[in-house]
Amino acid sequence: MLYRRQARRYNTYKRKKTMLNPHPGLPEFTYVKLASLDEACGFLVEHAGEARLISGGTDLLVRMRDKAFKPAYVVDIKGLEGTDVLAFDPSSGLKIGAAVPMNRVVAHPDVQKHYPLLAQAAKSVASYQLRNRATIVGNICNASPAGDTLGACLLLGGRLNIYGKDGERFEDLVTFFKGPGKTSLQPGEIVTSINFPLPEKGATGTYLKLGRNKLSDLAIVGVTVYGFPDKMTESGFRIKVALASVAATPLMPPVVETVLSENEITEDTIQEAANASMDACFPIDDVRGSARYRKEMVRNLTRNAITEVWGQLQSRTENGLEANR
Ligand SMILES: Cc1cc2nc3c(=O)[nH]c(=O)nc-3n(C[C@H](O)[C@H](O)[C@H](O)COP(=O)(O)OP(=O)(O)OC[C@H]3O[C@@H](n4cnc5c(N)ncnc54)[C@H](O)[C@@H]3O)c2cc1C
């Protein structure tokens, strides 16, 4: 009798423990470290469907723990040619290798001076500890519509350097995202770096993120705005917007840019652009927020972000300053 009661208690304890920790551990896999891009690419082709690349591992290992991916092989990109580069050149721009952790990007003086929008977006990702591992290229290749750095990378004209079995190719980031977790990468292809041209003269930008808390949460909605003086437009400025967490891929609604290019920029124009931004997105309901709430927040955050950027552009124009150059 006593034994049966004890057994019952033990079973209840075990059940509760399983409920408290539904992810008891990583599945088994073989860690692979190869000497060159060529070898890594060959290995990926040979083991297509059963090998995955790892950079910081902050997405991959969580997905493996959650049993979303079960790769037999995890191939490390760290140490492969060109993946550790973080370099700025005043004529060609910025190059960020695929293995460079976000904290290194955020702290780099040339990133802070010439690409403060990128530093701001990277700094909004989770916590300092996580950013010691997480990379910008990992954020991109993970292809989550909620990725915090994707808007800045898109608006700053990011271009990926990709190594595959036929050698090197380049792809503009605008064509890279195909859906949640889906990209244009072909079997065996490895992103080695992302390159950014020099920002336009007088450019400025901001990233506004709405999360459930200030640390370590994905965006319910994220709005990136990037603008610069442009004599070819009616307004004298070109202001672009990118939206996170409101569609299957990051969105860059051209209608917002058109409203702000073709009209004198006033409070009413900014409100019109914010409404257009809201109308352009098609979010879903999920644990972080309803579709309706997200739409409202897109409008509010777009208005606030454009107002902030517009204010900076005006003061820079008045003071004759050339930002970020
Ligand atoms: C606690 C926590 C909080 C988080 N908070 C945020 C947040 O606030 N904002 C946010 O945007 N993200 C957040 N994330 C997600 C994650 O940290 C980021 O997406 C990060 O940038 C991923 O980079 P990584 O180097 O760790 O990628 P990895 O996990 O190494 O890789 C991600 C994906 O890209 C593929 N991959 C990696 N490198 C390459 C390559 N060179 N070529 C081709 N494919 C490649 C991998 O196979 C994998 O599918 C969070 C994650 C955790 C665990």
The ligand as an SDF file (V2000), in Angstrom:
LIG
                    3D

 53 58  0  0  0  0  0  0  0  0999 V2000
   17.0080   34.2270  -25.7820 C   0  0  0  0  0  0  0  0  0  0  0  0
   16.9830   34.6770  -27.2160 C   0  0  0  0  0  0  0  0  0  0  0  0
   16.5760   35.9640  -27.5110 C   0  0  0  0  0  0  0  0  0  0  0  0
   16.5670   36.4030  -28.8340 C   0  0  0  0  0  0  0  0  0  0  0  0
   16.1630   37.6870  -29.0910 N   0  0  0  0  0  0  0  0  0  0  0  0
   16.2010   38.1520  -30.3490 C   0  0  0  0  0  0  0  0  0  0  0  0
   15.8360   39.4950  -30.6320 C   0  0  0  0  0  0  0  0  0  0  0  0
   15.5240   40.2890  -29.7460 O   0  0  0  0  0  0  0  0  0  0  0  0
   15.8610   39.8960  -31.9340 N   0  0  0  0  0  0  0  0  0  0  0  0
   16.2350   39.0660  -32.9490 C   0  0  0  0  0  0  0  0  0  0  0  0
   16.2540   39.4960  -34.1110 O   0  0  0  0  0  0  0  0  0  0  0  0
   16.5910   37.7870  -32.7200 N   0  0  0  0  0  0  0  0  0  0  0  0
   16.5910   37.3100  -31.4520 C   0  0  0  0  0  0  0  0  0  0  0  0
   16.9450   36.0060  -31.1960 N   0  0  0  0  0  0  0  0  0  0  0  0
   17.3090   35.1310  -32.3310 C   0  0  0  0  0  0  0  0  0  0  0  0
   18.8240   35.0420  -32.6580 C   0  0  0  0  0  0  0  0  0  0  0  0
   19.6200   35.3720  -31.5500 O   0  0  0  0  0  0  0  0  0  0  0  0
   19.2290   35.9290  -33.8480 C   0  0  0  0  0  0  0  0  0  0  0  0
   18.4440   35.6320  -34.9740 O   0  0  0  0  0  0  0  0  0  0  0  0
   20.7190   35.8130  -34.2010 C   0  0  0  0  0  0  0  0  0  0  0  0
   21.0950   36.8950  -34.9990 O   0  0  0  0  0  0  0  0  0  0  0  0
   21.0890   34.5300  -34.9370 C   0  0  0  0  0  0  0  0  0  0  0  0
   22.4730   34.5730  -35.2330 O   0  0  0  0  0  0  0  0  0  0  0  0
   23.4080   33.3020  -34.9800 P   0  0  0  0  0  0  0  0  0  0  0  0
   24.7750   33.6690  -35.4450 O   0  0  0  0  0  0  0  0  0  0  0  0
   23.3000   32.8140  -33.5940 O   0  0  0  0  0  0  0  0  0  0  0  0
   22.7320   32.2700  -35.9870 O   0  0  0  0  0  0  0  0  0  0  0  0
   22.7310   30.6600  -35.9580 P   0  0  0  0  0  0  0  0  0  0  0  0
   21.8330   30.1710  -34.9060 O   0  0  0  0  0  0  0  0  0  0  0  0
   24.1250   30.1380  -35.9710 O   0  0  0  0  0  0  0  0  0  0  0  0
   22.1010   30.3910  -37.4140 O   0  0  0  0  0  0  0  0  0  0  0  0
   20.7870   30.8110  -37.7400 C   0  0  0  0  0  0  0  0  0  0  0  0
   20.3470   30.1370  -39.0360 C   0  0  0  0  0  0  0  0  0  0  0  0
   21.1400   30.5780  -40.1380 O   0  0  0  0  0  0  0  0  0  0  0  0
   21.8610   29.5080  -40.7380 C   0  0  0  0  0  0  0  0  0  0  0  0
   23.2140   30.0400  -40.9690 N   0  0  0  0  0  0  0  0  0  0  0  0
   24.0620   30.5100  -40.0410 C   0  0  0  0  0  0  0  0  0  0  0  0
   25.1550   31.0100  -40.6270 N   0  0  0  0  0  0  0  0  0  0  0  0
   24.9880   30.8400  -41.9600 C   0  0  0  0  0  0  0  0  0  0  0  0
   25.7910   31.1630  -43.1030 C   0  0  0  0  0  0  0  0  0  0  0  0
   26.9810   31.7550  -42.9810 N   0  0  0  0  0  0  0  0  0  0  0  0
   25.3210   30.8670  -44.3450 N   0  0  0  0  0  0  0  0  0  0  0  0
   24.1010   30.2830  -44.4820 C   0  0  0  0  0  0  0  0  0  0  0  0
   23.2980   29.9420  -43.4390 N   0  0  0  0  0  0  0  0  0  0  0  0
   23.7480   30.2200  -42.1980 C   0  0  0  0  0  0  0  0  0  0  0  0
   21.8540   28.3660  -39.7170 C   0  0  0  0  0  0  0  0  0  0  0  0
   21.9420   27.0920  -40.3190 O   0  0  0  0  0  0  0  0  0  0  0  0
   20.5230   28.6130  -39.0260 C   0  0  0  0  0  0  0  0  0  0  0  0
   19.4660   28.0280  -39.7790 O   0  0  0  0  0  0  0  0  0  0  0  0
   16.9720   35.5220  -29.8880 C   0  0  0  0  0  0  0  0  0  0  0  0
   17.4050   34.2160  -29.5730 C   0  0  0  0  0  0  0  0  0  0  0  0
   17.4040   33.7890  -28.2630 C   0  0  0  0  0  0  0  0  0  0  0  0
   17.8690   32.3980  -27.9460 C   0  0  0  0  0  0  0  0  0  0  0  0
  1  2  1  0
  2  3  1  0
  2 52  2  0
  3  4  2  0
  4  5  1  0
  4 50  1  0
  5  6  2  0
  6  7  1  0
  6 13  1  0
  7  8  2  0
  7  9  1  0
  9 10  1  0
 10 11  2  0
 10 12  1  0
 12 13  2  0
 13 14  1  0
 14 15  1  0
 14 50  1  0
 15 16  1  0
 16 17  1  0
 16 18  1  0
 18 19  1  0
 18 20  1  0
 20 21  1  0
 20 22  1  0
 22 23  1  0
 23 24  1  0
 24 25  2  0
 24 26  1  0
 24 27  1  0
 27 28  1  0
 28 29  2  0
 28 30  1  0
 28 31  1  0
 31 32  1  0
 32 33  1  0
 33 34  1  0
 33 48  1  0
 34 35  1  0
 35 36  1  0
 35 46  1  0
 36 37  1  0
 36 45  1  0
 37 38  2  0
 38 39  1  0
 39 40  1  0
 39 45  2  0
 40 41  1  0
 40 42  2  0
 42 43  1  0
 43 44  2  0
 44 45  1  0
 46 47  1  0
 46 48  1  0
 48 49  1  0
 50 51  2  0
 51 52  1  0
 52 53  1  0
M  END
$$$$
